[in-house]
Amino acid sequence: MRFFLIALFLSVCGWSAMLEEAKWKSGETLLTFFEKNNIPQKLYYDLDRETKELADEIIAGVTYYTLKDEEGDLRQVLIPINEELQIHIYKKGDRYALDLLPIEYTKRRGSFVIEIERSPYQDIVAKTGSVKLANEFVAAFKNSIDFRTSLRKGDKIALVYTEKIRMGKVFGSPVIEAAMVETGGKRHYVYLFDGRYYDEKGRELESFLLKRPVPNARITSKFTLRRYHPVLKRYRAHLGVDFGARKGTPVRAAGSGRVVFAGRKGGYGNVVIIRHKDGYKTLYAHLSKFRRGIRRGKRVKQGQIIGYVGSTGLSSGPHLHFGLYKNNRPINPLKVVRITKSRLYGKKRKKFLKLSKRYKEEIERTIIAKKEPPRYEEFDFVVSLKKSGVSETEGNDG
């Protein structure tokens, strides 16, 4: 699979090209990257507003790939924006061009059971080498089991999870579909359903709940992670929800947390970013100004005014761009900003019980078989890049 992608990536420039892997540095912007690699900045300024905004979504530490010719000149670049979409920069004749492409990856699904020796976190890292998987496991049980007091040596944990593989390496964050902790002879299960974790009875385990940052404002643009525009013939993304409102309308914190950023952020203009519990962050962009006292390190409460609607940065008019992230993954705020019930009812409950039964049976089979990682059961082919244009092949959902 890795050879297949590299062959396609090299095909534009010929087999003499050199493929290099690097990490996106903290503080790096697309403009500074252009300057460092002798790419005309005009390419950036000619981009549409949405693409410029997406350039501000590049996360420090993400792995990106460059392709250089024998003279060391840059020929192609692939920079992930999120786990689904990437910026593709390439040389076309004597000029550079830029577009957005879906990320090629395979999705593999694994399951395993291990006995506790030290702690779930340490034991998962020891068995799989994945700090991210260990963090996801701890977060899944955070509101149901205290690992420090409940677990003993010899207790069992079991996981069913999926992860993405890009260029032969794990990419992004794994997703735990179901997990079990056995302590004192009793088994505790959690299941992922509709993006949130529930116990066996369909009771929600995550307590994080958002409120709309601009009450009663109209939605002018919805969230889309990756969409192919049939008219423009290219991929678009909008990693948040836009709320249209008059300039100066108060913007309120959607949840309680700590401000981790308050300042200027490229195409997003004036931005406030708040870190919440359970790995969530919210982003508030295009603010006309910040409320007095809002700065990095400041603790805020849900509903507290943090700034005011504006059109700073790349904005066609006054509005709030509201982004929501879980472990740095952009997710749709409208799926979380709601008045939720602590328990599932009706059709949703029936659907959940059917899904949880299947997961529980899978965990039981894993325990009986005593599978140890890395033992993977499925490989889903997702997307393939081609020399010109993009073809997309949907894999199975498992």
Secondary structure, DSSP 8 states (H G I E B T S, - for coil): -HHHHHHHHHHTT-TT-EEEEEE--TT--HHHHHHHTT--THHHHTS-HHHHHHHTT--TT-EEEEEE-TT--EEEEEEESSSSEEEEEEEETTEEEEEEEE---EEEEEEEEEE-SS-HHHHHHHHH--HHHHHHHHHHTTTT--HHHH--TT-EEEEEEEEEEETTEEEEEEEEEEEEEEETTEEEEEEEETTEEE-TTSBB-----B--SSTT-EEEE--EEEEEETTTTEEEEE-SEEEE--TT-EEE-SS-EEEEEEEE-GGG-EEEEEE-GGGEEEEEEEESEE-TT--TT-EE-TT-EEEE-B--SS-SSSEEEEEEEETTEEE-GGGTBS---SB--HHHHHHHHHHHHHHHHHHHHHHHHT--SS-EEEEEE-EEE-SSSEEE------
